[in-house]
């Protein structure tokens, strides 16, 4: 079970430790987010989250 780090802003998995981990913050290469909070989940949980968000967006468009 592989864990992935997910940006809380744009939901990208292109996240790494900022400043080599010295600052204790994370950096998102996609949107530029820098902060100490990221989502940590399994790949399955990540795929489920994306699926639920897509369904939610489709539901909102049909209103």
N, C-alpha and C positions, 0 to 999 in steps of 0.2 A: 504494500500500500504506500504509494508515493504521495508525499505532502507537497502542496504548492502554496506559494505566497501570492495573494491577490490584492491588487490596489483597491482601496475602498471607494475611490472616486470613479475610475473608469473601468474597473473589473478586469484589467489586464493582468497577465501573469508574468509580465516582463519587469519584475521587481527585484531589486538587489539591496544589500546593505549600503547605506550612504557613507562616504568617507572611510571605506574599508571596515566598517563596523565600529569604529572608535566612538562615533556620536550616539550610537544606539538607535539611529533612525534609518528608515528605508527610503529608497528613491525609485519612483516609477519612470521607466524610460519612455513610456508612451505619452503620459499627460504631464509629467514633471512634478507630481506629488512628492513631497518630502514630509515625513512624519514618523512617529513611533508606533502608529497603529496600522496594521495590515491584517487581512484575513488569512488565516492558515487553515487549509482544508485538504482533503484527499482529492484526487483527480475526479473521482465519481461524484463527490459533493459539489465540485466546481461545475461539472457538466449539468448536474441537476439544478443548480442555481441559475445557470444560463438558460436552461429550458423553461424554468418557472418565470423568469423575467420576460422571455420571448412571448410566452402564453399570456402574461399579464398585459404586455404592450398590445398584443393582438386583440385582447378583450376590450381594452380601453379604446381602440380604434373603432370597434364595432358599436360603441354606445351612441 
